[in-house]
Amino acid sequence: MCIRSCLAYTGPFADLDACPLCPTHEARYKTQGKQQVARRTFSTLLFGPQVQHMYLSRETAEDLGWRARLTEELLELLETGQPLGDLQDFCWGTDYLEAVQNGSISTDDMLLLFSIDGAQLYESKMSDCWVYIWVIFELGPDKRYKKRYVLPGAVIPGPEKPKNIESFIFPGLYHIAALQREGLKIWDAPLQDSLGHNLSRFGTARTEDADEEENL
């Protein structure tokens, strides 16, 4: 990545040796002995291996079946003409239930929320880094936002704001796209069986970052 956090050398920038966005066109590499070494790097944490590990726990695997179980209950109520009761979460939404009924979403899918923002690690200082996360909507609202269930996607060093955020997100989203094409094989501890999951993503951002999110 650029030492000024302008961009990551991924996608269309992968073959560049200097940053095209810096006024000083900062070099990508430094010489260390006989090798060219990146002057700065960032960390991407792939979603697939993280969620596969979660399913190894019987308790967590059962928790991850919340959406599928609730969706079946709500569809049964609809089929028999019974009221769904008070709106408690997204599963009660008309758009969601229609998407399930028309086959756009199945109980074998995995719904993810993507969120990115700057993180202030020290008091009275500007954001020191940028972080994006995955929130798993297979979990109920009492668990999905807790720290142990929120999966990190990448940590982008600051303190300057990235000028091309898409280049930093590219490796993680490329991984998600591969899982969407090929499916994600998971060993389900309660079922003692290997299952395949498809992924669906939607995103959130603060108002000032919404345009960047729409471009992803």
HELIX and SHEET records of a PDB file:
HELIX    1   1 GLY A   11  PHE A   13  5                                   3    
HELIX    2   2 PHE A   47  MET A   54  1                                   8    
HELIX    3   3 ARG A   58  ASP A   63  1                                   6    
HELIX    4   4 TRP A   66  GLU A   79  1                                  14    
HELIX    5   5 PHE A   90  TRP A   92  5                                   3    
HELIX    6   6 THR A   94  GLN A  101  1                                   8    
HELIX    7   7 ILE A  165  GLU A  182  1                                  18    
HELIX    8   8 THR A  207  ASP A  209  5                                   3    
HELIX    9   9 ALA A  210  GLU A  214  1                                   5    
SHEET    1   A 2 TYR A  29  GLN A  32  0                                        
SHEET    2   A 2 GLN A  35  ALA A  38 -1                                        
SHEET    1   B 6 SER A  43  THR A  44  0                                        
SHEET    2   B 6 LEU A 151  PRO A 157 -1                                        
SHEET    3   B 6 CYS A 129  ILE A 136 -1                                        
SHEET    4   B 6 ASP A 109  ALA A 119 -1                                        
SHEET    5   B 6 ASP A 193  THR A 204  1                                        
SHEET    6   B 6 LEU A 184  ASP A 188 -1                                        
END                                                                             
